[in-house]
Amino acid sequence: MSQVPQVSALAPAASRGVERLVAGRATSDGAGVKLTRVLTQDLQRRLDPFLMLDAFRNENPDDYIGGFPDHPHRGFETVTYMLAGRMRHHDSAGNAGLLGPGGAQWMTAGSGLIHSELPEQEEGLMEGFQLWVNLPAKNKMIAPYYRDIPSEAIPEFTTPEGVTVRVIAGESQDTAGAVQRPDTEPLYLDVHLPAGTRFAQAIPAGHNAFLYTYRGEVTVAGRAVADRFMAILANDGAAGVVIEAAQDARVILVAGAPLNEPIAQYGPFVMNTGEEIQQTLRDYRDGFFEAAHVKSI
């Protein structure tokens, strides 16, 4: 068996194990967009600070053409990562951005905004992910902002074994990602593993972590993770994770520091208490979100 590349001090025995495999559930959102909800509300405590993960892979335009018309958010961040297709963003401050293949958008809803995400194509594959990342109580009412990150602005590297890693957030093998966030310290990697390779990634003790296989199959600590399955990684004291691929495979790897705060969610609003949710509903009714001042950074 080949040795782990020198880009990491992890050995296979140091890998976190797989605590649980999750298949996700087929659903639709927005104006009928078909998707798979992988990280569901019942997993929010276990995977704190992550609130939701949706995966979409649609060839049929009827399954995505309606997109996500105007809808509000408050109290968390949305991270959209596109593998294929084009999606146009508009928000209540008049900002607009085009999300294309390999690009990402990091949007902090903060105190509240209304936005839309609509496909800018009428045919072809639409594929990607949307991840929701919670905000700590102290930051839930900060001014909203968003950042479009084109594909060429996402750092990537290739290990000696030929594994390609795109670093959307956090840091991997001394490569800083496109986004660094305080408090939750998210790690978000897109890892492409050729057949017969492995990849080792350090994860701080106490951080919650999972991976999602979106092509092929990988193995973690002897456990197979098939295509379109999420593996929740155990907090078992290991220094990180080692992912092995007998066949060509691609995964996203996500980790972050838990906030350990109460979670009160009502649809697109995530606060800490029921009273804060009621205030959010009043603010939305009274037009606060329509007047949101959104910063572009």
N, C-alpha and C positions, 0 to 999 in steps of 0.2 A: 504494500500500500504506500502511495506517495506521501511525502512529508507535507505538512501544512506550510504554505509559502512564508517567507521571512517577514512578510508584511504584518504578521500577527504573532504574538507570543502564546496564543491559545493552542492547546493540544486538544485532540478530539475528546479525551476523557473529561475536559473541562466544560463541555457544552451543557447548557441548560437542557433539561428534558422537555418532552411534550406533555403538558398537563392534560390537554383536551383537544380534540379535533372538532371543528365546527364547519358544517356544510353551508350554512347560510340558508336564506329562504327567498324564493322568487316572489317579487312584488312589483308594484309600479308606483311612480310618484310623479309630481308635476302634472303635465298634461298627457299622462298615459305612457311615460317612459318606462320601459321594462328594465329591471335591474335585479341584482341579488343583494339583499341586505345581510351582510356577513357579521358585523358587530352590531348586535341588537341591544335594546334598552336593558335587558336582564343581565348583560355582561358589563355594564358601565362601571359598577363597583369593582369588579375583578380587574378590569383593564383601565381604570382611572390613570391618566386624565382623558382617555379617549372615549368618546360618546357614541360614535357611529362610524361604520365603514360600509359604503355602497360600492359594488363593483358592477360595471356595465360593459357588455360586449354584444353589440347588435349590428347585424348585417342588413336587416330589413328596415328601411327608413320608417315604415309604419310604427316601429317599436321605439323610435326616438324623435321623430320629426316635430312633435308637439313641444318638446323641451320643457323648461321650467319657467313659466311666466312669472310675473311679479309676485314675490312673496317676502315676508319679513324674517329677520333674525335678530336675536339679542343674546349676549352673555357668553359667546364662545367664538371659536375660529373655524372656518371651513378651508380645507385644503383640497383643491381639485387638481388631479394629475392626469393628463391626457396621453394615451398611447397612440391613438389614431382618431382622426376626425377633427372638426373645428367647432368651437363653441364661443358665442359672443356674450359678453357680460355687460349689463347696464345696471346702474344703481340710482338711488334717490337723490344723489348729489350731482347727477349728470355725467358721471364717469363712465367710460366704456373701455373694454379691452377684448382682444381676440386671443383665445386659448387654442393653440395648435398642437400637432403631434409632438410629443416629447416635452411639452411645456407644462407649467404649473401656475396656479393662482393661489396665493395665500391671503385670505380675507379675514380680518378681525371685525366681527359684527359689533363687539363692544356694546355701547348704549343703545344701538338699534339702527337698522337701515332696511330699505326695501330694495331688492335686486332681482334681476332675471338672468337666466342662462338659457340661451336659445341656439340650436344648431345652425351653423352657417354652411350647410351642405344639404343636398336633397337626395344623395345616394352615397353608397360606400359604407365602410366599417366605421362605427363610433365605439370607441373603447377607452376605458379609464377607470378612475376611482375618485370618490369623494370621502374624505376623512374629516370627522368633527373632533376638534381638540378643545377641551374645556378651558375656561379662564378662571383664575383664582378670584375669590370674592372681591378682593381689593381692586381688580381690574375689569369687573364686569360692566362698569358704566364708563369706561374710557371712550374717547372719540373713535368712531370706526375708521378703518383704513384698509386698503388692499394693495397688493403688489402682484403684477403680472411678471412671470419669470419665463422667458422664451427658452426653448430647448438648449440653445447654445450657451445660456447663462447658468445651466445646471452643471456643476463640476462632475467629472467622472474620471475613473482610472481603471487600468487593467492590471490584474495580478500576474505574476510569472506563469501561473497555470492557465491564463487566458480568461479568467472571470472578469467581466465588466461590471463596474459598480457606478451607478449614478447617485450622487449624494444630494438629495433634495433638502434635507434638514439635518442638523447635527454635524457629526464628524466621523469619518471612517478612514482608517489607515493613514492618518495625518492629513487627510483631505477635508477641508472645511466645506460644509454644504452651502447651498444658496441662501438658506434661512437659518438664523439662530434665534431662539426664543427663550426668554427667562422663565423661571418658575417651573414650567412643565418640561423644559430641556428636551424637546422631541428629537428623536432620530427617525429619519425616513429615507430608506434606501430602496433603489430598484436594482436588483441583482440578477445578472444574466450568466448562467452557469453552463458551459459546454459539457457534453457527456464526459464522465470520468473525472470531474473536478470537484473541489470543495472550497468553501469560503468561510473564514473565521472572523467574527465581529465581537469586539468587547461590548458589554452592556453593564453599566454601573449596578452595583448591588442595590436591591430595593426597587429598581425601575421595573415597571410592567412592560411586557414585550409580547409581540405576536408576529407571525409571518403568514403571508397568503400566497399560495402558489397559483399563478395564472397561466403558466405553460408547463406541461410535462409533470414530473413528479420529483420530489426531493426526499432526503432522509435526514432526520435530526435525532441524534442519540439513539439510533436504531429504529426509529419510528418513521414509517412512510407517511408523507403528506402529499396526497394526490392533487391533480389539477382542480382548481376552484374550491380548495379546502383551506381553512385557516387553522393554524396550530397556535394555541395559547402556550407560551413558554413558561415553564415552572420557575418560581422564585426559590430555587433550591441551593443557592449559594455559589453556583458556578459563575465564573467571571465573564461569560458571554455565551455565544452560540456558534456551533459549527454546522454548516449546511452542506450536504453532499448530494451530488447528482450523478446517477448512473446513465441518464439520458439528458439531452439538452433540456434545460428548464429555466424558468424565470419566476422570481418571487419578489414581493415587496416585504421589507423587514421594517417594523415600526416598534419604537420603544419610547418611554417617557417617565418622568418623575411623577408619582401620584400626588394629588393635591390633598387628599384625605379630608375633603369638605363635603357637606350635604349637597345632594343634587336634587333640584326640583325642576322637572321638565314638563312643558306643555307644548307639544309640537315643535315649532321652530324657535322656541324660547327656552333657555336653560339658565336658571338662577339657583339660589341656595335655599329659598323658603317659599312656601305657598303664597305669603303676602307679597313677596317680590314678583311672583307670577301675576297676581291680581293687578299690581301696579303696572306691570308691563302691558297687560291687556287694556287697561285704561289709557295708557300712553299711546298705544297703537290706535285705539278708537278715536283719540283726540288729535290724531295727525302728527304726533311727535316724530314718527319714523320718516314721514314724507319730507320733513324739514332737516333730515340728518345731514350733517356736514362730514363728508367722507374724505379722508386724506389719501392721496396716492403717493406711495413711497418707493 
